[in-house]
Amino acid sequence: MKINKVFGKSQIAVTAMVIALAAAIWLNMKYSDTSTKYLGEATYVNNTSSESKATQTSAKAKEDESYFETVRKEREENQNKIEETVKEALKSDKLTAEDKKAATQKVAQLADTITKQGNIEALITAKGFEDCVAIINNDSITIVVKSDGLTTAQTLQIQDIATSQTNISLANVKIVTVK
């Protein structure tokens, strides 16, 4: 009979591969949780604990005081210290006119940075985010947003706001989510 021709070795091999592929797809769908993966969320390769959130870019807010309040408070304290230091330096008779001019430029830069941070935060919250903090450092910016995760559209909105309010390139814009 021609039974060997109907089910040859190549047909059996192809059938086995198709079944293995289907099993791999099913296992992938069953064990991967795609509902919590968002653009920009990363987990380091050596993450040994599933409970360890310190190795992810998402952070948890403190229970007693929110992350955003803490950052704003620390930022304001640091800016006040810098302002006081510059004011004291300007009162000193030991400074030359050139040094005073440099100190005045530093105060102007600080004021510009404060204004940009405030504008970015206001625009991001106007887009519907609950809370955010913008941290500008020389040629980079980090934006911390209160969110369970960001969609691609939300990420692009935040990046657009950051680049339009500052002269910082898109490559130097980092977005971190806080739950």
CYANA upper distance limits for C-alpha pairs under 8 A (distance plus 0.5 A):
  2 LYS  CA      6 VAL  CA      7.27
  3 ILE  CA      7 PHE  CA      7.01
  4 ASN  CA      8 GLY  CA      5.98
  7 PHE  CA     11 GLN  CA      6.48
  7 PHE  CA     12 ILE  CA      7.02
  8 GLY  CA     12 ILE  CA      6.89
  9 LYS  CA     13 ALA  CA      6.67
 10 SER  CA     14 VAL  CA      6.65
 11 GLN  CA     15 THR  CA      6.56
 12 ILE  CA     16 ALA  CA      6.63
 13 ALA  CA     17 MET  CA      6.74
 14 VAL  CA     18 VAL  CA      6.69
 15 THR  CA     19 ILE  CA      6.72
 16 ALA  CA     20 ALA  CA      6.64
 17 MET  CA     21 LEU  CA      6.54
 18 VAL  CA     22 ALA  CA      6.63
 19 ILE  CA     23 ALA  CA      6.64
 20 ALA  CA     24 ALA  CA      6.65
 21 LEU  CA     25 ILE  CA      6.72
 22 ALA  CA     26 TRP  CA      6.64
 23 ALA  CA     27 LEU  CA      6.59
 24 ALA  CA     28 ASN  CA      6.57
 25 ILE  CA     29 MET  CA      6.70
 26 TRP  CA     30 LYS  CA      6.57
 27 LEU  CA     31 TYR  CA      6.55
 28 ASN  CA     32 SER  CA      6.25
 29 MET  CA     33 ASP  CA      8.35
 33 ASP  CA     37 LYS  CA      8.05
 36 THR  CA    149 GLY  CA      8.21
 37 LYS  CA     41 GLU  CA      7.34
 37 LYS  CA    149 GLY  CA      8.25
 38 TYR  CA    149 GLY  CA      6.07
 38 TYR  CA    150 LEU  CA      6.38
 38 TYR  CA    151 THR  CA      6.93
 39 LEU  CA    149 GLY  CA      8.19
 39 LEU  CA    150 LEU  CA      6.77
 39 LEU  CA    151 THR  CA      6.76
 39 LEU  CA    152 THR  CA      6.72
 39 LEU  CA    155 THR  CA      8.25
 40 GLY  CA    150 LEU  CA      8.18
 40 GLY  CA    175 ILE  CA      8.00
 40 GLY  CA    176 VAL  CA      8.38
 41 GLU  CA     56 GLN  CA      7.72
 41 GLU  CA     57 THR  CA      6.50
 41 GLU  CA     58 SER  CA      7.34
 41 GLU  CA    149 GLY  CA      8.26
 42 ALA  CA     56 GLN  CA      6.37
 42 ALA  CA     57 THR  CA      6.59
 43 THR  CA     47 ASN  CA      7.53
 43 THR  CA     55 THR  CA      6.83
 43 THR  CA     56 GLN  CA      5.45
 43 THR  CA     57 THR  CA      7.82
 44 TYR  CA     55 THR  CA      6.71
 44 TYR  CA     56 GLN  CA      7.36
 47 ASN  CA     52 SER  CA      8.17
 47 ASN  CA     55 THR  CA      7.24
 53 LYS  CA     58 SER  CA      7.80
 53 LYS  CA     59 ALA  CA      7.36
 54 ALA  CA     59 ALA  CA      7.65
 57 THR  CA    176 VAL  CA      6.59
 57 THR  CA    177 THR  CA      7.59
 58 SER  CA    176 VAL  CA      6.77
 58 SER  CA    177 THR  CA      5.55
 58 SER  CA    178 VAL  CA      5.99
 58 SER  CA    179 LYS  CA      7.79
 59 ALA  CA    176 VAL  CA      8.49
 59 ALA  CA    177 THR  CA      7.15
 59 ALA  CA    178 VAL  CA      5.29
 59 ALA  CA    179 LYS  CA      7.02
 60 LYS  CA    178 VAL  CA      6.22
 60 LYS  CA    179 LYS  CA      5.98
 61 ALA  CA     65 GLU  CA      8.43
 61 ALA  CA     66 SER  CA      6.15
 61 ALA  CA     67 TYR  CA      5.60
 61 ALA  CA    178 VAL  CA      7.07
 61 ALA  CA    179 LYS  CA      6.93
 62 LYS  CA     66 SER  CA      5.94
 62 LYS  CA     67 TYR  CA      6.53
 65 GLU  CA     69 GLU  CA      7.27
 65 GLU  CA     70 THR  CA      7.28
 66 SER  CA     70 THR  CA      6.86
 67 TYR  CA     71 VAL  CA      6.71
 68 PHE  CA     72 ARG  CA      6.59
 68 PHE  CA    131 ASP  CA      7.90
 68 PHE  CA    132 CYS  CA      7.35
 68 PHE  CA    133 VAL  CA      6.97
 69 GLU  CA     73 LYS  CA      6.51
 70 THR  CA     74 GLU  CA      6.65
 71 VAL  CA     75 ARG  CA      6.44
 71 VAL  CA    133 VAL  CA      8.13
 72 ARG  CA     76 GLU  CA      6.52
 72 ARG  CA    133 VAL  CA      7.98
 73 LYS  CA     77 GLU  CA      6.68
 74 GLU  CA     78 ASN  CA      6.65
 75 ARG  CA     79 GLN  CA      6.64
 76 GLU  CA     80 ASN  CA      6.58
 77 GLU  CA     81 LYS  CA      6.70
 78 ASN  CA     82 ILE  CA      6.74
 79 GLN  CA     83 GLU  CA      6.60
 79 GLN  CA    110 LEU  CA      8.25
 80 ASN  CA     84 GLU  CA      6.59
 81 LYS  CA     85 THR  CA      6.61
 82 ILE  CA     86 VAL  CA      6.69
 83 GLU  CA     87 LYS  CA      6.65
 83 GLU  CA    107 VAL  CA      7.47
 84 GLU  CA     88 GLU  CA      6.63
 85 THR  CA     89 ALA  CA      6.63
 86 VAL  CA     90 LEU  CA      6.60
 86 VAL  CA    103 ALA  CA      6.81
 86 VAL  CA    104 THR  CA      8.46
 86 VAL  CA    107 VAL  CA      7.92
 87 LYS  CA     91 LYS  CA      6.91
 88 GLU  CA     92 SER  CA      7.09
 89 ALA  CA     95 LEU  CA      7.99
 89 ALA  CA    100 LYS  CA      8.43
 89 ALA  CA    103 ALA  CA      8.46
 90 LEU  CA     95 LEU  CA      7.79
 90 LEU  CA    100 LYS  CA      6.42
 90 LEU  CA    103 ALA  CA      7.86
 95 LEU  CA     99 ASP  CA      6.25
 95 LEU  CA    100 LYS  CA      6.91
 96 THR  CA    100 LYS  CA      6.83
 97 ALA  CA    101 LYS  CA      6.63
 98 GLU  CA    102 ALA  CA      6.77
 99 ASP  CA    103 ALA  CA      6.68
100 LYS  CA    104 THR  CA      6.60
101 LYS  CA    105 GLN  CA      6.73
102 ALA  CA    106 LYS  CA      6.79
103 ALA  CA    107 VAL  CA      6.87
104 THR  CA    108 ALA  CA      6.78
105 GLN  CA    109 GLN  CA      6.65
106 LYS  CA    110 LEU  CA      6.62
107 VAL  CA    111 ALA  CA      6.66
108 ALA  CA    112 ASP  CA      6.63
109 GLN  CA    113 THR  CA      6.62
110 LEU  CA    114 ILE  CA      6.65
111 ALA  CA    115 THR  CA      6.66
112 ASP  CA    116 LYS  CA      6.67
113 THR  CA    117 GLN  CA      6.61
113 THR  CA    136 ILE  CA      7.42
114 ILE  CA    118 GLY  CA      6.69
115 THR  CA    119 ASN  CA      6.63
116 LYS  CA    120 ILE  CA      6.60
116 LYS  CA    165 GLN  CA      6.87
116 LYS  CA    166 THR  CA      7.49
117 GLN  CA    121 GLU  CA      6.65
117 GLN  CA    133 VAL  CA      8.20
117 GLN  CA    134 ALA  CA      5.82
117 GLN  CA    135 ILE  CA      7.21
117 GLN  CA    136 ILE  CA      7.49
118 GLY  CA    122 ALA  CA      6.58
118 GLY  CA    134 ALA  CA      8.22
119 ASN  CA    123 LEU  CA      6.60
119 ASN  CA    165 GLN  CA      7.95
120 ILE  CA    124 ILE  CA      6.60
120 ILE  CA    134 ALA  CA      7.14
120 ILE  CA    161 ILE  CA      6.94
120 ILE  CA    162 ALA  CA      6.87
120 ILE  CA    165 GLN  CA      7.28
121 GLU  CA    125 THR  CA      6.69
121 GLU  CA    131 ASP  CA      8.46
121 GLU  CA    132 CYS  CA      6.42
121 GLU  CA    133 VAL  CA      6.47
121 GLU  CA    134 ALA  CA      6.66
122 ALA  CA    126 ALA  CA      6.57
123 LEU  CA    127 LYS  CA      6.91
123 LEU  CA    161 ILE  CA      7.64
124 ILE  CA    128 GLY  CA      7.60
124 ILE  CA    129 PHE  CA      6.83
124 ILE  CA    132 CYS  CA      7.69
124 ILE  CA    158 ILE  CA      7.05
124 ILE  CA    161 ILE  CA      7.85
125 THR  CA    129 PHE  CA      5.22
125 THR  CA    130 GLU  CA      6.66
125 THR  CA    131 ASP  CA      6.59
125 THR  CA    132 CYS  CA      7.47
129 PHE  CA    145 VAL  CA      7.80
129 PHE  CA    146 LYS  CA      7.41
129 PHE  CA    147 SER  CA      7.88
130 GLU  CA    145 VAL  CA      8.45
130 GLU  CA    146 LYS  CA      6.61
130 GLU  CA    147 SER  CA      8.11
131 ASP  CA    145 VAL  CA      6.60
131 ASP  CA    146 LYS  CA      5.83
132 CYS  CA    143 ILE  CA      7.48
132 CYS  CA    144 VAL  CA      5.91
132 CYS  CA    145 VAL  CA      4.84
132 CYS  CA    146 LYS  CA      6.48
133 VAL  CA    143 ILE  CA      6.29
133 VAL  CA    144 VAL  CA      5.71
133 VAL  CA    145 VAL  CA      7.19
134 ALA  CA    141 ILE  CA      7.49
134 ALA  CA    142 THR  CA      6.45
134 ALA  CA    143 ILE  CA      5.01
134 ALA  CA    144 VAL  CA      6.95
135 ILE  CA    141 ILE  CA      6.13
135 ILE  CA    142 THR  CA      5.68
135 ILE  CA    143 ILE  CA      6.74
136 ILE  CA    140 SER  CA      6.59
136 ILE  CA    141 ILE  CA      4.97
136 ILE  CA    142 THR  CA      7.06
137 ASN  CA    141 ILE  CA      6.53
139 ASP  CA    168 ILE  CA      6.37
139 ASP  CA    172 ASN  CA      7.59
140 SER  CA    168 ILE  CA      6.74
140 SER  CA    169 SER  CA      8.42
140 SER  CA    172 ASN  CA      5.30
140 SER  CA    173 VAL  CA      6.58
140 SER  CA    174 LYS  CA      8.47
141 ILE  CA    162 ALA  CA      8.22
141 ILE  CA    168 ILE  CA      7.93
141 ILE  CA    172 ASN  CA      6.86
141 ILE  CA    173 VAL  CA      5.58
141 ILE  CA    174 LYS  CA      6.77
142 THR  CA    173 VAL  CA      6.50
142 THR  CA    174 LYS  CA      5.18
142 THR  CA    175 ILE  CA      6.31
142 THR  CA    176 VAL  CA      7.82
143 ILE  CA    173 VAL  CA      8.14
143 ILE  CA    174 LYS  CA      6.69
143 ILE  CA    175 ILE  CA      5.34
143 ILE  CA    176 VAL  CA      6.66
144 VAL  CA    175 ILE  CA      6.44
144 VAL  CA    176 VAL  CA      5.22
144 VAL  CA    177 THR  CA      6.15
144 VAL  CA    178 VAL  CA      7.28
145 VAL  CA    175 ILE  CA      7.84
145 VAL  CA    176 VAL  CA      6.74
145 VAL  CA    177 THR  CA      5.39
145 VAL  CA    178 VAL  CA      6.48
146 LYS  CA    177 THR  CA      6.23
146 LYS  CA    178 VAL  CA      5.25
146 LYS  CA    179 LYS  CA      6.12
147 SER  CA    177 THR  CA      6.18
147 SER  CA    178 VAL  CA      6.35
147 SER  CA    179 LYS  CA      5.89
148 ASP  CA    177 THR  CA      7.57
148 ASP  CA    178 VAL  CA      7.61
148 ASP  CA    179 LYS  CA      5.86
149 GLY  CA    177 THR  CA      7.06
150 LEU  CA    154 GLN  CA      6.31
150 LEU  CA    155 THR  CA      6.63
150 LEU  CA    177 THR  CA      8.27
151 THR  CA    155 THR  CA      6.73
152 THR  CA    156 LEU  CA      6.69
153 ALA  CA    157 GLN  CA      6.70
154 GLN  CA    158 ILE  CA      6.79
155 THR  CA    159 GLN  CA      6.66
155 THR  CA    175 ILE  CA      8.28
156 LEU  CA    160 ASP  CA      6.48
157 GLN  CA    161 ILE  CA      6.75
158 ILE  CA    162 ALA  CA      6.70
159 GLN  CA    163 THR  CA      6.64
159 GLN  CA    170 LEU  CA      7.35
159 GLN  CA    173 VAL  CA      7.31
160 ASP  CA    164 SER  CA      6.46
161 ILE  CA    165 GLN  CA      6.62
162 ALA  CA    166 THR  CA      6.69
162 ALA  CA    168 ILE  CA      8.20
162 ALA  CA    173 VAL  CA      7.76
163 THR  CA    167 ASN  CA      6.74
163 THR  CA    168 ILE  CA      6.27
163 THR  CA    169 SER  CA      6.86
163 THR  CA    170 LEU  CA      6.88
163 THR  CA    173 VAL  CA      8.40
168 ILE  CA    172 ASN  CA      7.04
168 ILE  CA    173 VAL  CA      7.92
169 SER  CA    173 VAL  CA      7.52
